[in-house]
């Protein structure tokens, strides 16, 4: 689980806090670009989500509840057509490169 609880309720990955030693950085991770996102599986900082569908479902349910969850992250309540439209958009961010 991305930033999820580990043994005895502790975090498996402290996130940025492992570097900064600041409690407010616990569970924080760098956000990568969306360019070529459809070709960069697995997803999340720890590779815990295998598909873009898994990622959309993760964010649609509001992530995994934990003490350090950003208060801005909440359930979205997307409909099936909205999820399909979002997935189509994410896949459109892949292309071919010129050499």
VEXZATI-964386 format. One record per residue: y, x, z of N, C-alpha, C, O in turn; residue number from 1. Coordinates in Angstrom, 1 decimal, padded with zeros to 4 digits, always signed. Example, Ala and Ser with C-alpha at 12.3 -4.5 7.8 and 13.67 -1.06 7.14 Angstrom:
<atoms>
n.yy n.xx n.zz ca.yy ca.xx ca.zz c.yy c.xx c.zz o.yy o.xx o.zz n
-005.7 +013.2 +007.8 -004.5 +012.3 +007.8 -003.3 +013.2 +007.8 -003.3 +014.2 +008.5 1 .
-002.2 +012.8 +007.1 -001.1 +013.7 +007.1 +000.0 +012.9 +007.9 +001.1 +013.4 +008.0 2 .
</atoms>
This chain:
<atoms>
n.yy n.xx n.zz ca.yy ca.xx ca.zz c.yy c.xx c.zz o.yy o.xx o.zz n
-001.2 +000.8 +000.0 +000.0 +000.0 +000.0 +001.2 +000.9 +000.0 +001.3 +001.8 +000.7 1 .
+002.1 +000.5 -000.8 +003.4 +001.3 -000.9 +004.2 +001.2 +000.4 +004.7 +000.2 +000.8 2 .
+004.2 +002.4 +001.0 +005.0 +002.4 +002.3 +004.4 +001.5 +003.4 +005.0 +001.2 +004.3 3 .
+003.1 +001.1 +003.2 +002.5 +000.2 +004.1 +002.0 +000.8 +005.3 +002.1 +002.0 +005.5 4 .
+001.6 -000.1 +006.2 +001.1 +000.4 +007.5 -000.2 +001.2 +007.4 -001.1 +000.8 +006.6 5 .
-000.3 +002.2 +008.1 -001.5 +003.0 +008.1 -002.3 +002.8 +009.4 -002.2 +001.7 +010.0 6 .
-003.1 +003.7 +009.8 -003.9 +003.6 +011.0 -003.0 +003.3 +012.2 -001.9 +003.9 +012.4 7 .
-003.5 +002.4 +013.1 -002.8 +002.1 +014.3 -001.4 +001.5 +014.1 -000.5 +001.7 +014.9 8 .
-001.1 +001.0 +012.9 +000.2 +000.4 +012.6 +001.3 +001.4 +012.2 +002.4 +001.0 +012.0 9 .
+001.0 +002.7 +012.1 +001.9 +003.7 +011.7 +002.1 +003.7 +010.2 +001.2 +003.2 +009.5 10 .
+003.2 +004.3 +009.7 +003.3 +004.3 +008.3 +002.5 +005.4 +007.7 +002.3 +006.5 +008.3 11 .
+001.9 +005.2 +006.5 +001.2 +006.2 +005.8 +002.1 +007.2 +005.2 +001.8 +008.4 +005.0 12 .
+003.3 +006.7 +004.8 +004.3 +007.6 +004.1 +005.6 +007.3 +004.7 +006.1 +006.1 +004.6 13 .
+006.2 +008.2 +005.3 +007.5 +008.0 +005.9 +008.7 +007.9 +005.0 +009.8 +007.6 +005.3 14 .
+008.4 +008.2 +003.7 +009.5 +008.2 +002.7 +010.4 +009.3 +002.8 +010.1 +010.4 +003.3 15 .
+011.7 +009.0 +002.5 +012.7 +010.1 +002.5 +012.9 +010.6 +003.9 +013.4 +011.8 +004.1 16 .
+012.6 +009.9 +005.0 +012.7 +010.3 +006.4 +011.9 +011.6 +006.6 +012.2 +012.4 +007.5 17 .
+010.8 +011.8 +005.9 +010.0 +013.0 +006.1 +010.8 +014.3 +005.7 +010.5 +015.4 +006.1 18 .
+011.9 +014.1 +004.9 +012.7 +015.2 +004.5 +014.0 +015.3 +005.3 +014.4 +016.3 +005.8 19 .
+014.7 +014.1 +005.5 +016.0 +014.1 +006.2 +015.8 +014.0 +007.7 +016.8 +014.4 +008.4 20 .
+014.7 +013.5 +008.2 +014.5 +013.3 +009.6 +015.4 +012.2 +010.2 +015.6 +012.2 +011.4 21 .
+016.0 +011.4 +009.3 +016.9 +010.3 +009.7 +016.0 +009.0 +009.8 +015.4 +008.6 +008.8 22 .
+016.1 +008.3 +010.9 +015.3 +007.0 +011.0 +015.7 +006.0 +010.0 +014.8 +005.2 +009.5 23 .
+016.9 +006.0 +009.5 +017.3 +005.0 +008.5 +016.7 +005.3 +007.1 +016.8 +004.4 +006.3 24 .
+016.2 +006.4 +007.0 +015.5 +006.8 +005.7 +014.0 +006.5 +005.7 +013.4 +006.7 +004.7 25 .
+013.5 +006.0 +006.8 +012.1 +005.7 +006.9 +011.8 +004.6 +005.9 +012.4 +003.5 +006.0 26 .
+010.8 +004.8 +005.1 +010.4 +003.8 +004.1 +011.2 +003.8 +002.8 +011.1 +002.9 +002.0 27 .
+012.2 +004.7 +002.7 +013.1 +004.7 +001.5 +012.5 +005.7 +000.5 +012.0 +006.8 +000.8 28 .
+012.6 +005.3 -000.8 +012.0 +006.1 -001.9 +013.0 +006.2 -003.0 +013.7 +005.2 -003.2 29 .
+013.0 +007.2 -003.8 +013.8 +007.3 -005.0 +013.4 +006.3 -006.0 +012.2 +006.0 -006.2 30 .
+014.3 +005.7 -006.7 +014.1 +004.7 -007.7 +014.1 +005.4 -009.1 +015.2 +005.8 -009.5 31 .
+013.0 +005.4 -009.8 +013.0 +006.1 -011.1 +013.6 +005.2 -012.2 +013.8 +004.0 -012.0 32 .
+013.8 +005.7 -013.3 +014.3 +005.0 -014.5 +013.3 +004.0 -014.9 +012.1 +004.1 -014.7 33 .
+013.7 +002.9 -015.6 +012.9 +002.0 -016.2 +012.5 +002.3 -017.6 +011.6 +001.7 -018.2 34 .
+013.1 +003.4 -018.2 +012.7 +003.8 -019.5 +011.2 +004.2 -019.6 +010.7 +004.9 -018.8 35 .
+010.6 +003.6 -020.6 +009.1 +003.8 -020.8 +008.3 +003.3 -019.6 +007.1 +003.8 -019.5 36 .
+008.8 +002.4 -018.9 +008.0 +001.9 -017.7 +006.6 +001.4 -018.0 +005.7 +001.5 -017.2 37 .
+006.5 +000.8 -019.2 +005.2 +000.2 -019.5 +004.1 +001.3 -019.7 +002.9 +001.0 -019.8 38 .
+004.6 +002.5 -019.9 +003.6 +003.6 -020.2 +003.5 +004.6 -019.0 +002.9 +005.7 -019.1 39 .
+004.0 +004.2 -017.8 +004.0 +005.1 -016.7 +003.1 +004.7 -015.5 +003.3 +005.1 -014.4 40 .
+002.1 +003.8 -015.8 +001.2 +003.4 -014.7 +000.4 +004.6 -014.2 +000.2 +005.6 -014.9 41 .
+000.0 +004.6 -013.0 +000.2 +003.6 -012.0 +001.6 +003.6 -011.4 +002.4 +004.5 -011.6 42 .
+001.9 +002.5 -010.7 +003.3 +002.3 -010.2 +003.4 +002.5 -008.7 +002.4 +002.5 -008.0 43 .
+004.7 +002.5 -008.2 +005.1 +002.8 -006.9 +005.0 +004.3 -006.6 +004.3 +005.0 -007.3 44 .
+005.6 +004.7 -005.5 +005.7 +006.1 -005.2 +004.3 +006.7 -004.9 +004.1 +007.9 -005.1 45 .
+003.3 +005.8 -004.6 +002.0 +006.3 -004.2 +000.9 +005.9 -005.2 -000.3 +006.1 -005.0 46 .
+001.3 +005.3 -006.4 +000.4 +004.9 -007.4 -000.5 +003.7 -006.9 -001.6 +003.5 -007.5 47 .
+000.0 +002.9 -006.0 -000.8 +001.8 -005.4 -000.9 +000.6 -006.2 -001.8 -000.3 -006.0 48 .
-000.1 +000.4 -007.3 -000.1 -000.7 -008.1 -000.5 -000.3 -009.5 +000.2 +000.6 -010.1 49 .
-001.5 -000.9 -010.1 -002.1 -000.4 -011.3 -001.4 -001.0 -012.6 -001.4 -000.3 -013.6 50 .
-000.8 -002.1 -012.5 -000.2 -002.8 -013.7 +001.2 -003.2 -013.4 +001.6 -003.4 -012.3 51 .
+001.9 -003.5 -014.5 +003.3 -004.1 -014.4 +003.2 -005.5 -013.8 +004.1 -005.9 -013.0 52 .
+002.1 -006.2 -014.1 +001.9 -007.5 -013.5 +001.8 -007.4 -012.0 +002.4 -008.2 -011.3 53 .
+001.1 -006.4 -011.5 +001.0 -006.1 -010.0 +002.4 -005.9 -009.4 +002.7 -006.3 -008.3 54 .
+003.2 -005.1 -010.2 +004.6 -004.8 -009.7 +005.4 -006.0 -009.6 +006.1 -006.3 -008.6 55 .
+005.4 -006.9 -010.6 +006.2 -008.1 -010.6 +005.7 -009.0 -009.5 +006.5 -009.6 -008.8 56 .
+004.4 -009.1 -009.3 +003.9 -009.9 -008.2 +004.3 -009.4 -006.8 +004.6 -010.1 -005.9 57 .
+004.3 -008.1 -006.7 +004.7 -007.4 -005.4 +006.1 -007.8 -005.1 +006.4 -008.2 -004.0 58 .
+007.1 -007.6 -006.1 +008.5 -008.0 -005.8 +008.7 -009.5 -005.7 +009.6 -009.9 -005.0 59 .
+007.9 -010.3 -006.4 +008.0 -011.7 -006.4 +007.7 -012.2 -005.0 +008.3 -013.2 -004.5 60 .
+006.8 -011.6 -004.3 +006.4 -012.1 -002.9 +007.3 -011.4 -001.9 +007.2 -011.7 -000.7 61 .
+008.2 -010.5 -002.3 +009.1 -009.9 -001.3 +008.6 -008.6 -000.7 +009.0 -008.2 +000.3 62 .
+007.7 -007.9 -001.4 +007.1 -006.7 -000.9 +006.1 -006.9 +000.2 +005.7 -008.0 +000.4 63 .
+005.8 -005.8 +000.9 +004.9 -005.8 +002.0 +005.8 -005.8 +003.3 +006.6 -004.9 +003.5 64 .
+005.6 -006.8 +004.1 +006.3 -006.9 +005.4 +006.1 -005.6 +006.2 +004.9 -005.2 +006.4 65 .
+007.2 -005.0 +006.7 +007.1 -003.9 +007.6 +008.4 -003.8 +008.3 +009.4 -004.4 +007.9 66 .
+008.5 -003.0 +009.4 +009.7 -002.9 +010.2 +010.9 -002.3 +009.4 +012.0 -002.4 +009.8 67 .
+010.6 -001.5 +008.4 +011.7 -000.8 +007.6 +012.0 -001.4 +006.3 +012.6 -000.8 +005.5 68 .
+011.5 -002.7 +006.0 +011.8 -003.3 +004.8 +013.2 -003.6 +004.6 +013.9 -004.1 +005.5 69 .
+013.8 -003.2 +003.5 +015.2 -003.4 +003.2 +015.5 -004.9 +003.3 +014.8 -005.7 +002.7 70 .
+016.5 -005.3 +004.0 +016.8 -006.8 +004.2 +017.2 -007.4 +002.8 +017.2 -008.6 +002.7 71 .
+017.6 -006.6 +001.8 +017.9 -007.2 +000.5 +016.6 -007.6 -000.3 +016.7 -008.3 -001.2 72 .
+015.5 -007.1 +000.2 +014.2 -007.4 -000.5 +013.6 -008.7 +000.1 +013.3 -008.7 +001.2 73 .
+013.5 -009.7 -000.8 +013.0 -011.0 -000.3 +012.2 -011.7 -001.4 +012.3 -011.3 -002.6 74 .
+011.4 -012.7 -001.1 +010.6 -013.4 -002.1 +011.5 -014.0 -003.2 +012.6 -014.5 -002.9 75 .
+011.1 -013.9 -004.4 +011.9 -014.3 -005.5 +011.6 -015.8 -006.0 +012.4 -016.5 -006.4 76 .
+010.3 -016.1 -005.8 +009.9 -017.5 -006.3 +009.9 -017.7 -007.8 +010.3 -018.7 -008.2 77 .
+009.5 -016.6 -008.5 +009.6 -016.7 -010.0 +008.5 -017.7 -010.5 +007.4 -017.8 -009.9 78 .
+008.8 -018.4 -011.6 +007.8 -019.2 -012.2 +007.0 -018.4 -013.2 +007.4 -017.2 -013.4 79 .
+005.9 -018.9 -013.6 +005.0 -018.1 -014.6 +005.8 -017.8 -015.8 +005.7 -016.6 -016.3 80 .
+006.6 -018.7 -016.4 +007.4 -018.2 -017.6 +008.4 -017.2 -017.3 +008.7 -016.3 -018.1 81 .
+009.0 -017.2 -016.1 +010.0 -016.2 -015.7 +009.3 -014.8 -015.5 +009.8 -013.8 -015.9 82 .
+008.1 -014.8 -015.0 +007.3 -013.6 -014.8 +007.0 -013.0 -016.2 +007.1 -011.8 -016.5 83 .
+006.6 -013.9 -017.1 +006.3 -013.4 -018.5 +007.5 -012.9 -019.2 +007.4 -011.9 -019.9 84 .
+008.6 -013.5 -019.0 +009.9 -013.0 -019.6 +010.3 -011.7 -019.1 +010.7 -010.8 -019.8 85 .
+010.1 -011.5 -017.7 +010.4 -010.2 -017.1 +009.5 -009.1 -017.6 +009.9 -008.0 -017.9 86 .
+008.2 -009.4 -017.7 +007.3 -008.5 -018.2 +007.6 -008.1 -019.7 +007.5 -006.9 -020.0 87 .
+008.0 -009.1 -020.5 +008.3 -008.8 -021.9 +009.5 -007.9 -021.9 +009.6 -006.9 -022.7 88 .
+010.5 -008.1 -021.1 +011.7 -007.3 -021.0 +011.3 -005.8 -020.6 +011.7 -004.9 -021.3 89 .
+010.5 -005.7 -019.6 +010.1 -004.4 -019.1 +009.4 -003.6 -020.2 +009.6 -002.4 -020.4 90 .
+008.5 -004.3 -020.9 +007.8 -003.7 -022.0 +008.7 -003.3 -023.2 +008.4 -002.4 -023.9 91 .
+009.8 -004.0 -023.3 +010.7 -003.7 -024.4 +011.5 -002.4 -024.2 +012.1 -001.9 -025.1 92 .
+011.4 -001.9 -023.0 +012.1 -000.6 -022.7 +011.4 +000.6 -023.1 +011.8 +001.7 -022.9 93 .
+010.2 +000.4 -023.8 +009.4 +001.5 -024.3 +009.7 +001.6 -025.8 +010.0 +000.5 -026.5 94 .
+009.7 +002.7 -026.4 +010.0 +002.9 -027.8 +009.4 +004.1 -028.3 +008.6 +004.8 -027.7 95 .
+009.8 +004.5 -029.5 +009.4 +005.8 -030.1 +010.6 +006.7 -030.0 +011.7 +006.4 -030.0 96 .
+010.3 +008.0 -029.9 +011.3 +009.0 -029.8 +011.4 +009.8 -031.2 +010.4 +009.9 -031.9 97 .
+012.6 +010.2 -031.5 +012.8 +011.0 -032.7 +012.6 +012.5 -032.3 +013.0 +012.9 -031.3 98 .
+012.0 +013.2 -033.2 +011.8 +014.6 -033.0 +012.7 +015.4 -033.9 +012.6 +016.6 -033.8 99 .
</atoms>
